[in-house]
Amino acid sequence: METVRRYNGIIRPQFTPVLITELTDDEVFVFGSNLAGQHGGGAARIAYENFGAEWGVGVGLTGQSYAIPTMQGGVETIRPYVDDFIAFAKAHQELFFYVTRIGCGIAGFRDRDIAPLFADAVGVENICLPESFVRVLS
């Protein structure tokens, strides 16, 4: 499998990097949040401190961040937000989205729990998934 891809004329990694410290202007950091938008730890804190996530906004795009709530219940409560994200990404081909291992940190889920929610993102050229999610989906 290729380790890189080209999107909008820029070479990008095949999988979401484990550590993201900077983004180009068209890149978006996709992270797990809580509905209250209290970005106190994990990837949410990184999004807040580095990529424009707004305190109090727990869903959707702010700055170069896209919040997907993962702290409100079981996996099925996350699905509608993932579906909304995939639709948003498809509608915004000018952007490239790095999906982190949402829900697999503070929220306590496993890759095998969350990855199936992203099955419809496989093959969407402007969505980059973690390698661990892709392995589950393969």
N, C-alpha and C positions, 0 to 999 in steps of 0.2 A: 504494500500500500504506500502511496505517496506520502511524504512527510510535510509537503507544502502544497498550497493551491494559489491560484491567482484570481483575485476578485477586484473589479473596478481598476484594473491595471496595477494592483499592488500585490506583492507576494505575501501570503498569509500562512500561518501554520495549519496543518490538517486538523489538529485537535486544539481545544482551548488549553493554553499554557497553564501549568499549576500555579504560577505566580505571575500576575500581571501588574506591572509597575507604571506603564505608560500606554497611551492609546494614540493612534493617528486621529485626525479630525473626523473621519467617517466611522470610527469604531465605537462600539457600545459594550459596556461591562454589564452582564446580566447576572443578577444575584438574588439569593433568597432573602426575603424580608419578613417583617410582621406587619399586620394590617395597620397598626398605629404608626408605622414608619419610624420606629425608634431604632436607629441603626447603630447599636452599641457594640456589636461584636462580629467576629468572622468577616465574611465577604461584604456584609452590609456596612460594617465600619470602614472597610477599604473603599467601598463605593462612596460613602459619605465624605471621607477625608480626601479622596483623590480624584473622583470622577463625577462630582456634581450631584450625587443623590441628595435630596432635600429631606431634612428632618420633618417628620409628620406626613410624608408621602410614602405609603407602603405598597403602592401598585403603579406600574407603568414607567414611562420615560421621564427622567429629570436629568438635566445635564447630559453626560455621556454614560448614564446608568439606566438600567431598566429593572425595576423591582418586581419580583414574583413572590407573593406571600406563601410561606411554608409553615407557619407557626400556629395555624388556627384549627388544626384537627388532623384527621387522617389523610392519606394520599389522595383520596377522591375529592377532598376539599381543595386540593392544589390544581387538579386537572383543568377546571375552567380558566384559571389564570394562565396556565401553560398554553392552552388553546388560543386564548386572546393574544398572548405573546407571539405565537407562530403566525397568526393572521396579521399582526402588526408588522412583523419582520417581512412577510411576503409583500405587504403594501408599501414598504420602505426599502426598496432595492438600492437606494443611495447609501444605506448604512450597512455595516457588517457587525454582527452580534457574537460576542464571546460568552457562551453560557457556562457559568461556573457549576460546580457540583451542588446545585441548589438543594437545600433540604438535608444534605449529607453531613452537616456539621452540627451546629447548635440544635437544629430541629430534630436530629436523631434518626433520620431515615438512612437507608442503605442505597447504594447505586441501583441495586436490583429492584428497589421499590419505586424510585423516581424515574429512572431511564425510560421505562415504557411510556411514560407520559409524553416523551419527546419523539416517539416513533414517527409522527408526521413531520418532524423537522429533518429527518434523514433525507439527504438529497436536496434540501433547500440551500442554495449556494451561498446565501449571506448569513447562514447560521452555522456557527462553529460549536461543536459539542465536546465535552470532556472525553478523553479516550476511554475512561471507565464506563461511561454511558454507552458509547459506541460498541464496546465489547459485549455488554449486556444485550444490545439490540441486534447483534450479528448472529 
